[in-house]
Amino acid sequence: MSRPERSRRSDYRHFTPLTTRWADNDVFGHVNNVMYYNWFDTAITGHLLAKGLMDPMAGDVQTLVVETGCSYFSSVAFPDKIQIGIAVTDLGTSSMRYAIGIFREDEDLASAQGHLIHVAVARATGRPVPLPDVMRHGLETIRR
């Protein structure tokens, strides 16, 4: 199996700072893998909300996760401070692919990195729809 090359901070366009919590650690003394996916979602959704690109409760268009993946390189554990880097790598008619990197403290190489694919769907039908122009233009600002 091939392993991806570790990404660097410069590969990402937006960063969300977080502090790990005691409850994030597992019995092995490091952050459990399920938390990384939580962080992916937190960084992406937080960015979309902060930029006014979506309204998760009342908007006509929702974004649904259809694929995720993560590679791990070095442990993260409480009480590490982390930054979650995101960048849009692909924009389709109704989908977007994000690259995500988890960085400890001020390290330049990712402790973990992955991807998440969203598909825009109509709230009323759950069927794919074209990305709204405001969302497309907003996502272009973090595209690499």
N, C-alpha and C positions, 0 to 999 in steps of 0.2 A: 504494500500500500504506500502511496506517495503522501507526503506530508506537505501542507502549504508552507510557503516561506512566511515568517513572522512579519506582520505589518508594523509600520512606524506611525508615530503621531501625524506626520506630514501627509499620510494617506487619507486623513479624515478632515471634514470641513466644519463640523460642529461638535462641541464637547459638553457633556453634562457631568458635573461633579457629584459624587455620592460618597457617603461614609458607610462602610460595612457595619453590620450589626452582629451582636453575639449570636443571635438566632440564625444567621446566615451560615455559620460554621456547621459542619457535620461531625460525626464521631471520629473522623480522621484528622480533625483540627484544621480543616481548610473549608473554604466556601463550597457548598454542594453545587453540583452542576446545574440543577434546576434553577438556581438563583441567577445564573448568567442569562437565561432566557427571559427572566423577569426584568433584568436590567436592560436587555435589548429593547423590550417593549416599552419600558419606562422612558428611555432616552428618545426613542422615535416618537411616541405619542406625546411626550412633553414638548418636543420641538414642534410638532404639528399644531398643538394647542397654542403654544406661545406665539407662533407666527400667524394664528388665525386661519389655518389651512383646513381645519375640520371642526365640526361640532358633533361630538360623539353621542350626544343625547337627542338632538333634534335635527341634525342636518339631513338633507335628502340623500346624501351619499355617505356610506360607511366604508371603512377599509378593513378587510379581513386578512388574517395571516393564512397563507396557503403553503408556505415552506420556510423552514429554519434549519440552520446547521451551525455547529461550533467546533473549533479546534482549540485545545488547551495546551499551553506551553510552560507556564509557571504558576505556582499556587498563589492564591489570594486568600487572606484570612482576616478575621476581625483582630484588631481595629484598623485595618488598612483604609486609607483614603484612596478612592479610585476616580478615574475619569472615563466616561464612555464616549468614544468617538464614533460619529456616524457620517456616512457619505452615500449619496445616491449613485449607483453604478449603472443602472439601466432604467429607462422610462419607456413603457409601452403605451398602448392605447388605453388600457384600463389597469395596468400593473406597474409596480415600481419595485426595484431591488435595492436594498440597503446593504452596505458593508458596515460592520460594527467591530470596534476594537475596545477591549477592556485594558486600561493602563493603571498600574499601581503608582501612587505618589507621582514622582516626576520622571518615571522611566520612559525611555523613548520606544522600546519594543513592547508589543502587546503581550500581556499575560494570557489572553484568550482573544480569539477573533472569530467572526462568523458572518452569517448573512441572514436576512429576513426578507421575504417577498410578501407584499401586500397586493390585494386586488380590490379595486373600487367597485362597490355594488350599490344598487338602488336599495334604500332602506325598505321601501314598500314591497319589492319583489325578491330581493336577495340575488338578483342577477347582475352580472358584470355590466358596467357602464363606462363610457369614456371618462378619464380624469377631468374634473372641472378645471377650467383655465386657471383660476386662482391657485389651485393646488399644484398644477403642472408648473406654473411660473415660480411658485415658492420652492418647489423641489429642485428646480434648475439652479437655485442659489447654493445648494450643497452638493451639486453633481461634480463628480471627478472624471 
